[in-house]
Amino acid sequence: MQPPQEPPATPPEGFPPIQPKKNHHWYRPRNVAIGTGALLVGIIVAGVATGSGNDPASQSPPPHNYNTPAVTATTQAPLPADTPTPEVTVTRSDEQIVFKVWGSGQPSIQYGTDSDNRDGGGHVGFLGEGNYLPWSDHLKFHDSALYYYVTAQLEGSGDIKCALVAKVTDYYSDGTHQTQTERVASGHASGGYNICQAESS
C-alpha cells in the first residue's frame, strides 16, 4: 500500500510554478570515458606545445647582424725556449813557414832552417839546377828552429823576389777554420848571378 502523496506545494501568488528536478546522468561510465579522453588529449597537446618550445632544433636561429665582423679563434704556438749558443773554441792550429820565389829567370833555390837544409829541386837553366817561377814550398813551424831562410841565385840573368811567410790556420769546434798570413822577411836580386835572400829568426 503506497503512502498518500502530498499535493505539490503551491507557490505564493506572483511566482512561477515549481518544476520537478530532472535526473542528470553525466556521471555514467560512457560519459566519464568521453570526458577523460578529452582531458588526456588536452594534456598531450599542451605538453607537445610546451616541449617544442624547449627543443633547440625547433627554435629559429637568431637573426644575423651583418654589421658585426666575424670573430675567428686562433691558437698561437708557444715560443721555443731559448737555447744557449755553445761557445766556439779553437780545436787545433796549423802553423807553417812558406817559402816563395817569383819574377823572371830560372834561379837555383835552397831553403830550410839552421838544422834542415833543402834544395829547390830544379833541373833547368844554364847550370841545370834552376827552377821555374813562381816557386813555393813550406815547412811546419818548430820552436826549436833558430831561423828559417830561402835563397835564390840567378843563372846569368833575371829579376826575382823572395819571401818568408808565416801562415797560421785555426780550426774551430763548429767545423769552420780561418787562415792568417804575414810576411816576415823578403829580398830582391837582379841580373848576373846575384842572390835573393830572406831570413827570419
HELIX and SHEET records of a PDB file:
HELIX    1   1 PRO A   29  ASN A   54  1                                  26    
HELIX    2   2 PRO A   56  SER A   58  5                                   3    
SHEET    1   A 4 TRP A 135  LYS A 140  0                                        
SHEET    2   A 4 VAL A  90  SER A 104 -1                                        
SHEET    3   A 4 GLY A 156  TYR A 172 -1                                        
SHEET    4   A 4 HIS A 177  GLY A 192 -1                                        
SHEET    1   B 4 ASN A 117  ASP A 119  0                                        
SHEET    2   B 4 SER A 108  THR A 113 -1                                        
SHEET    3   B 4 TYR A 148  GLN A 153 -1                                        
SHEET    4   B 4 ILE A 195  SER A 200 -1                                        
END                                                                             
